[in-house]
Amino acid sequence: MAAPHSDATLIVGASQAGVQLAATLRELGDTRPIVLVGDEPHAPYQRPPLSKAYLQGEITSDDLVFRTADWFAQHDVEVVTGETIAAIERHVDGGGEALTATGRRIPFARLALTTGAEPRRLDLPGIDLPGVHYLRTADDAAAIAERLATAHSLVVIGGGFIGLEVAASARKRGVAVTVLEAAPRLVGRVVSERTSAFYLDAHRRRGIDVVLDARIAGIEGTDAVSGVRLDDGTVIHADVVLVGIGVVPRTELAEQLGLEVDGGIVVDAACRTSDPTIVAAGDCALMPNPYARGSMPMVRLESVHNALEQAKVAAATLMGDPRDYRTTPWFWSDQADIKLQIAGLSTGYDATVLRGDPETERFSVLYYRAGELIAADCVNQPLDFMAVRSALARGATIPAEAAADITVPLKKSVVESAAPSLV
Ligand SMILES: Cc1cc2nc3c(=O)[nH]c(=O)nc-3n(C[C@H](O)[C@H](O)[C@H](O)COP(=O)(O)OP(=O)(O)OC[C@H]3O[C@@H](n4cnc5c(N)ncnc54)[C@H](O)[C@@H]3O)c2cc1C
């Protein structure tokens, strides 16, 4: 453990962003101590497979680990698991001391917050019954997998990515699945109506019941969940319920430190918080994103790619060499055999172009604002995804008229953009 007046960098949150931050500090030649503290009882692991391969029984928890104990030892990164940082005291010199929930004191010279996000909780009668689950951690996934092993029916509350991934994984295991979505379409917060409509059809084709505009009155059951009651009195039988209604960023430490928080820890393009000596990165951070092109300039992204890229930026800032976050955002979601890849940010789009036929389960939707390409949803179309991602990365565009022509590879339609470059 670091000495009381330590030269250490303390990274709070031992997941994608936290581990990447430590790795980049070492790559940049930082030889000072690094202490990475996480409140989960496991070595850092990746979350995306939890709702996919792990729930389908294709991999085990050992396969989730993305850096081995040897890697941490070789890179001299001290990993503390199962400890929550409950409070942080600052010293006048900019350093400070963190206090864990078990009373351990961890002094530091530099501080990084990579505290991520946690599931948004639902307030409903019966929500605390055994068999009602949220999914964020490996322990959550293990509990769901155990239930699904003997379950005949699953109700998923929330038709977002995680809900639909779990629905598809459970269906693959032969479980009867109903998805209840409060909005008039699936994944409505992120994708266009066309992509939403595709998901509705695709999941129904695979035997999943989907109820849109669902109004839930409560969870039924005595000793354990037995169903979900809608406000029209219908009860949908459920041996397991998964609530997937989004996440909220973990900002409690930032608030305690008096940092600016606004639905995320507010950072600048170099990951500096309102106290420029403290950085934040990943799901917890709200950052000006050039790809939002002014429509909603502060964005909090929830993706592995964003967590990794922001962590690299935060590490450079801690090394005294700040550089702006400029990477093209991208995201993926695997639902059964449907791979969605999203490049760019579609917020504020004013037109879309459909490329291909959704009935074939291979198509893309390209998003435009003021005639400029800003994003694309690519369903089982990795080449379209790569073309859009690389066009956006170099500030180029794809004219809408050319985009719809599936006889021409998208990369051949990339042209220079008239819009000011982001890169
Ligand atoms: C089931 C699931 C599927 C997903 N699928 C995809 C996908 O397909 N594609 C994709 O791009 N993204 C996906 N994501 C999102 C992706 O996993 C997150 O964007 C990513 O994990 C963010 O990394 P992070 O390090 O910022 O935060 P997190 O992974 O949330 O990690 C933050 C860590 O900090 C810990 N922590 C918080 N506060 C404290 C404290 N005070 N003291 C100690 N520790 C603390 C938390 O417990 C947590 O372990 C998925 C997420 C889930 C849950």
The ligand as an SDF file (V2000), in Angstrom:
LIG
                    3D

 53 58  0  0  0  0  0  0  0  0999 V2000
  -25.0480   -6.4020  -19.5840 C   0  0  0  0  0  0  0  0  0  0  0  0
  -24.2940   -5.3070  -20.2820 C   0  0  0  0  0  0  0  0  0  0  0  0
  -24.0590   -5.3950  -21.6420 C   0  0  0  0  0  0  0  0  0  0  0  0
  -23.3580   -4.3920  -22.2950 C   0  0  0  0  0  0  0  0  0  0  0  0
  -23.1340   -4.5090  -23.6300 N   0  0  0  0  0  0  0  0  0  0  0  0
  -22.4110   -3.5720  -24.2670 C   0  0  0  0  0  0  0  0  0  0  0  0
  -22.1170   -3.7030  -25.6560 C   0  0  0  0  0  0  0  0  0  0  0  0
  -22.5510   -4.6480  -26.3180 O   0  0  0  0  0  0  0  0  0  0  0  0
  -21.3490   -2.7540  -26.2360 N   0  0  0  0  0  0  0  0  0  0  0  0
  -20.8480   -1.6860  -25.5340 C   0  0  0  0  0  0  0  0  0  0  0  0
  -20.1330   -0.8580  -26.0960 O   0  0  0  0  0  0  0  0  0  0  0  0
  -21.1360   -1.5280  -24.2190 N   0  0  0  0  0  0  0  0  0  0  0  0
  -21.9010   -2.4370  -23.5800 C   0  0  0  0  0  0  0  0  0  0  0  0
  -22.1840   -2.2930  -22.2500 N   0  0  0  0  0  0  0  0  0  0  0  0
  -21.7520   -1.0620  -21.5620 C   0  0  0  0  0  0  0  0  0  0  0  0
  -20.3190   -1.1660  -21.0940 C   0  0  0  0  0  0  0  0  0  0  0  0
  -20.1140   -2.3310  -20.3520 O   0  0  0  0  0  0  0  0  0  0  0  0
  -20.0070    0.0690  -20.2770 C   0  0  0  0  0  0  0  0  0  0  0  0
  -20.1110    1.1850  -21.1340 O   0  0  0  0  0  0  0  0  0  0  0  0
  -18.6210    0.0000  -19.6600 C   0  0  0  0  0  0  0  0  0  0  0  0
  -18.5360   -1.0530  -18.7400 O   0  0  0  0  0  0  0  0  0  0  0  0
  -18.2870    1.3130  -18.9750 C   0  0  0  0  0  0  0  0  0  0  0  0
  -17.0880    1.1690  -18.2960 O   0  0  0  0  0  0  0  0  0  0  0  0
  -16.7220    2.0980  -17.0530 P   0  0  0  0  0  0  0  0  0  0  0  0
  -15.3920    1.6430  -16.5960 O   0  0  0  0  0  0  0  0  0  0  0  0
  -16.9320    3.5080  -17.4030 O   0  0  0  0  0  0  0  0  0  0  0  0
  -17.8340    1.8040  -15.9510 O   0  0  0  0  0  0  0  0  0  0  0  0
  -18.2860    0.4650  -15.2410 P   0  0  0  0  0  0  0  0  0  0  0  0
  -18.0590   -0.7010  -16.1300 O   0  0  0  0  0  0  0  0  0  0  0  0
  -19.6580    0.7200  -14.7320 O   0  0  0  0  0  0  0  0  0  0  0  0
  -17.3040    0.3260  -14.0080 O   0  0  0  0  0  0  0  0  0  0  0  0
  -17.2740    1.2090  -12.9250 C   0  0  0  0  0  0  0  0  0  0  0  0
  -16.7760    0.4440  -11.7210 C   0  0  0  0  0  0  0  0  0  0  0  0
  -16.5600    1.3580  -10.6480 O   0  0  0  0  0  0  0  0  0  0  0  0
  -17.0450    0.7770   -9.4520 C   0  0  0  0  0  0  0  0  0  0  0  0
  -17.2740    1.8550   -8.4760 N   0  0  0  0  0  0  0  0  0  0  0  0
  -18.1690    2.8710   -8.5590 C   0  0  0  0  0  0  0  0  0  0  0  0
  -18.0810    3.6700   -7.4750 N   0  0  0  0  0  0  0  0  0  0  0  0
  -17.1060    3.1490   -6.6870 C   0  0  0  0  0  0  0  0  0  0  0  0
  -16.5610    3.5220   -5.4210 C   0  0  0  0  0  0  0  0  0  0  0  0
  -16.9930    4.5980   -4.7530 N   0  0  0  0  0  0  0  0  0  0  0  0
  -15.5710    2.7550   -4.8970 N   0  0  0  0  0  0  0  0  0  0  0  0
  -15.1050    1.6650   -5.5700 C   0  0  0  0  0  0  0  0  0  0  0  0
  -15.5910    1.2660   -6.7730 N   0  0  0  0  0  0  0  0  0  0  0  0
  -16.5800    1.9990   -7.3200 C   0  0  0  0  0  0  0  0  0  0  0  0
  -18.3050    0.0690   -9.9390 C   0  0  0  0  0  0  0  0  0  0  0  0
  -18.7820   -0.8930   -9.0450 O   0  0  0  0  0  0  0  0  0  0  0  0
  -17.7870   -0.5760  -11.2170 C   0  0  0  0  0  0  0  0  0  0  0  0
  -17.1600   -1.8010  -10.9650 O   0  0  0  0  0  0  0  0  0  0  0  0
  -22.8880   -3.2730  -21.5650 C   0  0  0  0  0  0  0  0  0  0  0  0
  -23.1460   -3.1770  -20.1900 C   0  0  0  0  0  0  0  0  0  0  0  0
  -23.8400   -4.1780  -19.5520 C   0  0  0  0  0  0  0  0  0  0  0  0
  -24.1190   -4.0770  -18.0770 C   0  0  0  0  0  0  0  0  0  0  0  0
  1  2  1  0
  2  3  1  0
  2 52  2  0
  3  4  2  0
  4  5  1  0
  4 50  1  0
  5  6  2  0
  6  7  1  0
  6 13  1  0
  7  8  2  0
  7  9  1  0
  9 10  1  0
 10 11  2  0
 10 12  1  0
 12 13  2  0
 13 14  1  0
 14 15  1  0
 14 50  1  0
 15 16  1  0
 16 17  1  0
 16 18  1  0
 18 19  1  0
 18 20  1  0
 20 21  1  0
 20 22  1  0
 22 23  1  0
 23 24  1  0
 24 25  2  0
 24 26  1  0
 24 27  1  0
 27 28  1  0
 28 29  2  0
 28 30  1  0
 28 31  1  0
 31 32  1  0
 32 33  1  0
 33 34  1  0
 33 48  1  0
 34 35  1  0
 35 36  1  0
 35 46  1  0
 36 37  1  0
 36 45  1  0
 37 38  2  0
 38 39  1  0
 39 40  1  0
 39 45  2  0
 40 41  1  0
 40 42  2  0
 42 43  1  0
 43 44  2  0
 44 45  1  0
 46 47  1  0
 46 48  1  0
 48 49  1  0
 50 51  2  0
 51 52  1  0
 52 53  1  0
M  END
$$$$
